[in-house]
Amino acid sequence: MLIVEDDRPTRMLLERIIHSRGHEVVGCESAEAALIELEKSFFPIITLDIQLPGMSGLELARLLRARSHGSHYYILVGTANNRAEDLREVLGAGADDYIVKPYNPGLLDVRLTVAEAAVKQIARRKKLEAELKYMAQHDTLTRLFNRSQLDSAIQAAIQVARDGKSGAVLYLDLDNFKIINDTLGHGAGDKLLVKVAGTLMAHVREGDFLVRFGGDEFVLILPNCTVEDAVGIGESLVARIGEIVFAEGGRTYHVGASIGICEIDGDSDATVVMGSADAACYAAKAHGRNRVEVYTEETSEIARLVSDTDWSTSIREAMLDGSLQVWYQPVVCVNSGRIIFQELLLRYFDPDSGLPVSPTVFLSALERFGHSTKVDRFVIEKAFVALAENPELTLSINISGGLFGEASFCGYVEDLMATSGILAGRVIFEITENELIPNLLDASDAIERLQALGCRFALDDFGSGFSSLTYLKNLPVDFIKIDGTFVHKLASHSFNQAVLQAINIISDALGVETIAEFVEEQGDFDLLRKIGISMAQGHFFGHPRSTPYLQSEISIFDGAVALK
């Protein structure tokens, strides 16, 4: 309690009485001295004498009530006047109560008891106000800031950029979260979001601002951070999230993260910055997910295509009118040049312009809205038609991980086999590591069941993920397709050559055949043969086209294979 009383004997009497009630007491002889003490500490109960040297007690009361937290004080005024108009003035100045001097001990005891009860009510109100303020600013699940705080954080970063220190916005969207949420329920999804939020908080810099933007989306504001440094931070966050292991219901699940980045400079607009970061995130998903993408005009165009088109309707119509097509690209034996099989690749042609649209654009959009398995079944059925028309053909079919979550998938393939009479050995299913991870148990069961029929499986984009070797050890696949980033311009990258040599040794130990993607040059092909890679695919042998390749179109000369 704070006692503001210029009469020393009265002040000492009050201090002794109040101290005996268990309170800490500070006494002041003037309003000016009281203000100094109030800068040091908060005093929930203040007793004031009206007549003070300098500023009066009522002036002090008005000043305290005008403060932002003025309602948190309980002010008890001592006055020698008990006229009604004087007491109205006391209460009008902001006092909660008054007591007539000289103090009657019994009446003072009553007034202090009332004051103590009121302070408890104030404390409860303060706690409630603090909780309400916290709830208004924070996400209740993850305890991160919510989107209401985002604009002010971006504005602050823009102000820093105006002082010559640019910043960046990271827009993060979880990959495969919908599968976990739909499979295990929102309770499990919430647990995973809490783990992700904790991981993000543990790996951001001091002074950064992290927001749960909504659903499985997060935004990180990085003041005073170059785009290059922001990319490094984003890649680190992708790696950390990729390490999260989420176990529920006897199963283990993994998620990834796609991150879009936009620079903040002194001329930035908060709305434009967020839209650009979101567009870059769309592009990261369209380019394969689990990666970082910096905003460019190209990423903006990809985002426009994804967001402005009702792909569910467009692709459904394209399946009927021929705008969605399957094309072929050969996979050849490195040593003999023999076509081992041909990969089916999707091509979509805009019905208005007739121009092709990148599959990464519409496939990402379809997956985002849970329609990718419809396209899977379309491709599978097209494949069986082509296999029936060409008895010499063997095809590989790209499928999404969502198929493994459908109980009817294996039966669907078995029925197609039975009705078409096609040998299962002519069918190879390709799936990427990122698609397999969220559906690992279902995928393993389905792969083994279809392998029992004679179908074969290829693990696509091998080496692009963080846990390729771990999953390869536990997956019953027949082929691994080495990610093209390790193959492109192989002759000029000694590290990539070492990676391919290691993959080849591991595949030999597991009895799995290797396929190199993106082979485009003679020198790369020669190195693949030298390393011992089994098969190869790329423009060096044939570009994707609408009809299957014939063996006679592939020639062998000087130990090399190429398209005639």
N, C-alpha and C positions, 0 to 999 in steps of 0.2 A: 504494500500500500504506500501511496505517496501522500504526505501531509504537507499542505501549503498553508503556513500560519506564521505571521510575523511576530506574534507574542510568544516569547520563548517559554514561559511557564506553561501556557496552554498547549504549546506544541509538544513539550516534554511529557505532559500528562497524557495527551492523545497517543504519543508513541508508546508509553508504558502500557496503557490499556489495550491498544491494538496488538502490541507484541505478545501480551499475555494470552491473546486468542490464537496464537500460533502463526501469526503473519510476520513476514519480513517487512521492515518499516524504514522508509527514508523520509527525513524531514527537510523542508525548505522554508526560508523566510520570505521568499518573493516569487512572483510568477515567472520572472526571468530565470531564476535559479531552477525552478521546476521544469522549464522547457529544456534546460541543459540536461537534467536528469532523464527526461523523457526521450532525449536523443540516444541515451545510453541503454535504457531498458524500457520494457513495457510494464506499466502498472495498471492492473485491471480495476482497482478502486482508488479513487483520488478524493481526498477531503480538502475543501477550499474555504478559506475565509474570504468574505466579500471585500473587506477593507484591507488592501495590501499596498505597500509602497510601490510606486511605479504602476505597472499594469494591474488592474483590479481583478478580483477573483472571477467576476462575471465575464470580463473580457477574455480571460484565460479559458473559461468554460466554452465561450463561443468559438474561440480559436481551435480548441481540441475537437469540438464537434464537427468543424469544417474539414478536418483531416479525412483522408480516404478510409481510414479504419476508426473514425471517430465514434462509431456506434459500439465499439468494443470496450469503451470506458464506462465505468459506473461512477458518476460524480455526485458526491454528497457535499452540500454547501452549508457552512455554519454562518448564521446571521444573528445580529442583535435585534433585528426588527421582526416583528411578527404581524405587521399589518397585511391585510389581504393583498393590496396592490404591490407591496414589496415581495411577497412570496410569489405572486404571479410573474414578477420580473425575474426572480431566481429561476423558476421553472422554464420561463421563456428563453432564458439564456442557454438552456440545454442541460440544466441539472436534473438528475433523476430523483433527488430527494433533498430535504433540508432539515436542519436541526437548530433550534433557538439556543443562543448562548445567554448566560453561562450554561455549560453542558450539565445536564442531569445524568448521572451515571446509569440509572435504570433506563431512561429514554435513549441514551447513546447506545446501550447494549441492544435495544430493540432495533434501532436504525442500522447498526452494524450487522445484525442478524439478517435483516432484510437485504442489505447490500451483498452479503455473502451468497444468499440464495439467488439474487439477481445475477451475480457473476457466474454462477454455475450455469444458469440459463444462457448467458452470453457465450460462455465457453462451448456449450452444446451448439449454439447457433453458428459460432465461428467454425467449429468442426464441420458442421453440415455445409456451410458456405464453401469451405475449402474442398470438401468432397465433391460438391456440385461443380465447382470450378474445374477440379481435376477431371471429372467425368466429361465435362464439356470439351476439354482439350485433349483427352486421351481415349484410345481404343480400349474398351473394357476387357477384351480378351487378352491382347498381347501387352497392354500397358504402354505401348508406343504412342507418340502423338498421333492424333487423327487428322483427317484432311482439312478440318477447319483451321488448322495452324499452318497449312502449307503455303498459302499465299504470302503471309507475313515473312516466312522463312526465305522464300524465293526473293521477295523484295529486299530483304536484308543482304542476301548474296549479291543482288544487282547493285546495291549501294557500295558494297565492297569492291565490286568490279569497276565501278565508276572511279574508284580511287586507284585504279591500275592493276587490280589483282582479280583476274577472271576466275570463274568457278564453273561448276557443272551440276547437272541434274542426272541422276540415275533412276530409271524407271524399271523396276524388277517385277517380273511375272513368273510364278512358279510353273514348271512343266510337269505334267502328269498328276497334278493335284486333284483334278476332277475325278480321275479314276479312283483314287483313294477315298475321296468324299462320297462318291456314288457307291463304291463297293463296301466300305466299312461304316458309312454314316457320318453325319456332321460332328458327332462327338470325337471320333478319331481324327477327322480333319482339323478340328480345333486344337487337339493336342499337337498335331504336326505344325500348325501355324505358330503355336507358342515356341516350339523348338526352333523353327526358322527365325522367329523374331529374336530369340536369345542368341542365336548364331550371328545374326546381323549386328546386334548391339555389341557383341564381343569383338567385332572386327572393324568398327568404324572409328574414325579419328575423333579426338576431342574437338568440339566445336562444330562437328557435322550434325545434321538434323535429319532424323529418321522418322518416317511417317508410314503407318499402315493406311494405304490409300483406299482399300476396300477389297473384300474377298481374299484372293491370294496375290494381291498386288501391293508392292511397297515402293516408296519413293525416298531416295536419299539425296539431300542437298549438300553439296560439297563447296563451301565458300573457299576462296583462295586456293584453287586447285586447277592445274592445267588439264586439258583433254587427255593428254598422254598419261598423266598420273591417274586420272579418273578411269581410264581403260584398265590400268594395272589394278586399281582397287576393285573394279567390276569383275575382272578375271579371277581375282583372289576370292571374291564372294561367291562366284559360280563354283569354284573349286570347293570352298567350305560347305556350301549347301549340298554339293554332290557327295560329300562324305557323311551326310546325315543318314543314319540307319533308323528306320521307324518300324518297330515290331508291334503287331497287333493281331490278336486272334490266331496266334501260332504262325503268322506269316511275316516276312520281312519285306519292307517297301523302301524305295528310294525316290527322290524327286530331283529335278534339275531346276535351273533358273535361266531365263532369257532376260537380258538386260539391254535397254536402250539408253544412250547417252546423248545429251545435248549441252553444248557450251553455254555458259552465262557470261555475257559481257555487259558493258555499261549501257548499251542501247537495247538490251533485252526487254521483252514484255513477258510477264509471268505466264499468261495464258498461252502465248506462242511457244515458250520454252517447254511447258508441260506437253503440249500437243506434239512438238517435235520429238521429245523423249519417248512419248508413247508410240509414235510412228516408227522410231528406231527399234523399239521393243517388238513391234509387229514384224519388222524386217528380220530381227534375230530369230524369231520363231519360224518365219518363212524360209530362212536359210538353214534350217536344221535344228534349231533350239539349243539350249544349254550353251549359250555363247553370248558374246558382247557385240553390240553393233552401235556405231557412232552415226548420228543423224547426218544425212546428205540429201540432196534432191532425189536421188534414186530411192532411198529408203522412204521418202515421202510418197513417191509414186506407188511403191509396194503397199504402203499402209492405205493409200486411197483405194487401191483395187480391193484390198481385203475388207475395208470397212464399208465401201460404197456399194458392194455387190452382194446380193442375196445368193450366196454360192450354193446354198442348199437347193434353192429353186433352179438356179442356172444349171447346175451339174445334173440334177434330175432330168431336166429337159434335154441336156446334152447327151445323156445316155440313150435317149429315144431318137434324137434327130441326127446323130452321127457326129456332132461337134466334139464329143469325147471319144478318143480313139486309142487303140493299143498299137505301139510301134515295136520294132525288133532291133536288137543289137547283139552280134555274135560274141560268144566267149570261146576262145580257142585254146587248144593245147599248145604250150610254148614250144615243145620239142617237135611235134608233128604237124602243127598247123590245122589239125582237124577241129571242126566246130563241135564242141562238147555239148553245149546247149545255147539257147538264145534268151536274153532277158526281155521280158515285156515291160515297156515303158509307156506311161500315160502321156498323151498329148491332147490339149484342149485348144480349140480354135474358136475365137470370139465369133459368134454367128453374124454380128453386124459388120465387123471389119474384116473377118476372115484371117486375122493375125493370130499367131500362137500366144498363149498366156503361160508364163512359167508355172510348172506344177507346184513349185514351192509356195506360190501365192495361194492357189485355191485349196491345196491339200492342207495347208496350215489353217486356213479359215474353216474348212470342213471339220478338222479335228477339234478346233476351238469350240465348235457348236455340237460336237458329238455325232457327226454324220460320216465319218471316214470309213466305217465298216460297210456302208452301202456301196461305196466305190470299190472296196476290196472284193465284194461279191460280184460286182459287175466285171472286174478284171478276171477273176477266177472263171467265170462263165465264158468270157471271150476266149480265154486260154483253152478251155476244153473244146470249144468249137474249132479253133485253129489246130489243135492236136488231132481231132477227128478228121480234119481235111487233109492233114499232112502226116502220114505214118512215120516219116523220118525225123520228125521234129521233137525236140525236148525243150521245155520252157521253164524258165524261172519266173516266179510271180512275187512281186513285192506286196506284203500285207502289213497291216498295222497291228499293234499290240492289243487293241480293243477286241479283235476277233477272239483272242484266247479267253477273254472274259465272257464270251457267249457260250452257253452250255451246248448249243446246237451246232457249233462250228465243225467239230470232227464228224458228226453224223451227216452234216451237209456235204462235206468232201467225200465221205464214204458212199453216199447216195449218187453223187456225180460219177464216181468211179464205176459203180455198179451199172448205172443206166447207159453210160457211154462206152463201156468196155475198154477204156484206155488203161494201159499199164501204168501203175503208180510210179514206176521208176522214171517215167517221162515227165514227172512233175517235181519241181523244186520250189520250195517256198523260201523267200528271202525276208529277213526282218532285221532291223537295226538293234544295236545294244540298248539304245535309249527307249525303244519300244518294248523290249523284253523285260527290262528291270522292274517296272511296276507290276508286271504280271508273271513273275518268274515261276512260281509254283504251277499256276495254270498252264503256262507256256511249256514247261518241262513235261507235264503230263500229256498235253496235246501233241507235242513233238514225238514223244515215244509211241503214242497210239497211232499216229499217221505214218511214222517210220515202220511200224509193224506191217502196214499195208505195202510198203515199198517206196513211199514218198521220201524225198530228201530235203534237207534244210541247210540254208546258208546264213551265216551271221554277217550282215552287211556293215560297211563303214567301220571295220575292225581297227581299233587303235585310236578312234576319235574320242572315246569316253575315258573316264578316270579309272574304271575297274575292269577293263577288257579281259585281262588275264584271269582275274578271279572268276568271272562269269563263264569264260571259255572252259575252265576246268570242270564246271558243274553242268554245262549244257551239252546235250547229245546232238551236236550239229555235224554235218558232213563236209561243209566247206566254210572257209572264212574268206571274205572279200576285204582285202586290205584297203583302208581308206586312201582315196586318191591323192590326198595331200602328201603322203609319203612316197608316191610314185611319180607325180608330175615333176619333170625336169630332174629325174633321178640321177642322171650322170653327173650333175653339178652339185649334188648334195651328199657328202660322205656320211653325214649322220643318218640320213634316210636309208642309205645303203646298209648301214649297220643295223637299223631297226628291222629292215626286211630280212636280213640274215638271221636275226634273233627270232622273228616270227616264223621263219621257215624251219628252224631247229625245233621250236615248240610244237608246230603243227605236225612235224614228222613223229615226234614223241607221242602225240595224241592220236595219230592216224587220221588226221584231217587234211584235206587238200586246200591249197592256197590259190587265190585268184587276185591278180593285181588289176585295179581299176585305173582309168584315165591314162592309158598308155597311148602316147601320141608320136613318139619319135623312135627312130631306129636305135639310137644309143641306149635309150631306156629299155627297149626290148632286149637288146643284147645283154645288158646287165641282169635283167630278170632271168634269162636263161642261165647265166653264169652263177647266180645266187641259188637257183634251183626251184624258183616259183613254178607251180604246176600249170596255171592257166593265166590268161590275160584278156583284157577287154578295154576297148577305147577306140578313138578315131583312127588310130594306126591300122586297125583291121576293118572298121566299118562304122559309119555314122548311123544313128538310129534312123529307121525308115519304116514305111507303112506295110511292107511285105517282108516275109522271112528271107534270110540269106540262104543261098545255095552253097554247098561245099566247093563247087567249081569256081566260085567267085573269090575264093581265098587261095593265093598262090604261095609257094615256098621257093625261095631262091637264096643261095649262099647261106643256108641255115637260118634264114629269116622268114618271117611270115608277113604278108601284107595283102591288101585288097587289090585285086586285078584292076 
